[in-house]
Amino acid sequence: MSSSPSAGDAHVFISMRTYQVTMWTLSGLATLFLASRFAVRMLAKGHLIMNDYFIAAALPTFYLAAGLIQSNLGVLYEHNPPVLPVDQEHPVSPQSAAPRLTSAIELFWTTIYCVKFCFLAQFKFHKPPYAYVSIRLTRYYFALIGICVAAFLFTLIQPIVLCSHPVRCRYFEPSNTMPWEAAVTGLDIATDFLVVTVPVSLICMANFTRLRATLNAIFKGLSIFVIAVAGVRLKMQYNAETRRVDYVSLTFWLMVEAAVALIMASISSYRIPVVDYIIGWKSDHCDKPKPPEEIQLCTPRDVTADTFHHKKKYTQDG
């Protein structure tokens, strides 16, 4: 495909080759990191826990979405200016591509929300000890679950509203769908921030050392990278020249966000081994007390004695 944006076009163009290479590279990375998460879990506990199953369901969902996008890239590029028509031996019509594109977008969103629920599922506020930490935090946690479920349902309904019928699919029409897309992106960013507040609140309540608290906050706050990608998508998905949403950019950055969410959720499983290693290393090398023979005391009597012996030696030598 040989097309490029004009010199005066500020909208960033993503070539089809870049789209495909990025998508399948991130798919491979997400798979490797998820495998490492399961390996860490099996070595540490000998079995998977509840939040692992959310992310385990997210990976095949991501691959299904990537496969649907791959099969519809041609028609997606063809009907999103300023891209030129794509030469295909068997072109796909928008009517046949619309249901698959809608399904792909919903599956990417399902992957993203599976990761959110994976982070929430690690806190068992329905039983001790979490249930006794703070009544307000427990209520906040369950309210947050309700907010995330409502946001997820709204996000799934949105593509159906925009593309309710293959013939009248607004993904391929010159209509402005930016308010709808901005709404679901805003919910995505807001719920990510809210999810991060739960572990941060627990860390603030815990009697951790500064180092342990910092390390825990870093691993619990990895969603910040997902929020950053969502912010980029919100910025890049709108084409000011055509005054409409560019669904090439939208699906590309949605795919990137889903993959980054999977990778960050997998990296979060390294928290306990990494924190234990760093704390142990610090205890062995920095906080280890010196042996008694290495400790030298200096008292006023020692200073006086040293001075007397030095003067006596100087007098004898002189």
Secondary structure, 3 states (H helix, E strand, C coil): CCCCCCCCCCCCCCCHHHHHHHHHHHHHHHHHHHHHHHHHHHHHHCCCCHHHHHHHHHHHHHHHHHHHHHHHHHHHHHCCCCCCCCCCCCCCCHHHHHHHHHHHHHHHHHHHHHHHHHHHHCCCCCCCCHHHCCHHHHHHHHHHHHHHHHHHHHHHHHHHHHCCCHHHCHHHCCCCCHHHHHHHHHHHHHHHHHHHHHHHHHHHHCCCCHHHHHHHHHHHCCHHHHHHHHHHHHHHCEECCCCEECHHHHHHHHHHHHHHHHHHHHHHHHHHHHHHHHHHHHHHHCCCCCCHHHCCCCCHHHHHHHHHHHHHHHHHHC
